[in-house]
């Protein structure tokens, strides 16, 4: 499978389809709409406006499709979902074009506006959706025929795992899963899949097994009573670019968590690591970069003043850097204005408290107003952090937290942030127990993560800054 080539095909068809739609629409305006206005035939010309439209509008459409996830996971597209998404995104795009480019058009009456909108929508939808439908249908046929498949492993070793393997093997139409082996749980001596498919190893080596065999899908077939093991397995898979599915239990069926994705496929519950819709992820990324860039420029005079005061008031560097753990467990260096005396952690890692003698007088003010975290904007521009997200911690403390609260690793699904719901609601933590108490707010944020929630958190953070309640 050549994903890049397949994605390129979708993009090329969208570019060509959008260009053709705009050209035909321009002909329609000249031959149908404008004669109603001027009372005579208007000579058709391919002017500068048309040429610019043929160049810029296809780029606009591809960008719109991109932020809505049209080019993501192109081998696992649902034609029904693709239809709904195409109608919605094309309607939105035409609405934007209509108000930006067509509202000032000459029209004989208001009915012409409805005609222009409807014709552009139908043209754009027709010339982009149907080529995309042909590509998707061709891919689905190849998957069902077994020509395209996804390297898949089963995590499990009981009768449930064997039943899942037999269901996939005996499907009348292939789901695309090419089972290359199974990973055992270490809970049993008798393995149900032993001798049927290769035993790739124990679940403790899951990540290395996935890397070694280029695994694309993981099917979890572990009994409901082994919930802790399921949690460990899912935590290990956070950050990997693959599809994860699990056999649902009765509770999952009753609560509606199991969604049917194929008529002939085995009923499996897909575990998604995408917290927000694709378009919101892209917009959040754009907001993070834009606001951080402008913040660094606008606040630059303040930076100079703070830097001078820090340098004069105590010995040591102006900036303080420290390794933190980011998204998917990736370490990065976080940057802050130094708020403590030099060599404050000469005796090892130690969290600060309200009456911490290591904090300098100017550092206490910086912490109350959170101005010490302003250099974090640089981390956001680098891509290590977001404006809003769980605060990043050091590995030293993460190891301690995970022993008491293994679900802490779920915070690593998202980028850490300059501010967070946990920090707004709870404040700074002075020990591991308080970190765990703050954890519930950050988990709640992840479960309810939207651009609107981010906006609310940023507003509350600004209120905290202006009131000087950072510590």
Buried (B, 14 or more C-beta within 10 A) or exposed (E): BEEEEBBEBBBEBBBBBBBBBBBBBBEBBBEEBBEBBEEEEEEEEEEEEBEEBBEEBBEBBBEBBBBBBBBEEBBBBEEEEBBEBBEEBBBEBBEEBBEEEBEEBEBEEEEBBEBBBEBBBBBBBBBBBEBBBEBBEEBBEBBBEEEBBBBBBBBBBBEBBBBBBEBBEEBEBBBBBBBBBBBBBEEEEEBBBEEBBBBBBEBBEBBEBBEEBEBBBBBBBBBEEBEEBBBBBBBBBBBBEBBBBBBBBEEBEEEEEBEEBBEEBBBBBBBEBEBBBBBBBBBBBEBBBEBBEEBBEEBEEEBEEBBEBBEEEBEBEBEBEEEBBBBBEEEBEBBBBBBBBEEBEEEEEBBBBEEBEBBBEBBBBBBBBBBBBBBBBBBBBEBBBBBBBBBBBBEEBBEBBEEEBEBBBBBBBBBBBBBBBBBBBBBBBBEBEBBBBBBBBBBBBBEEBBBEBBEBBBEBBEEBBEEEEBB
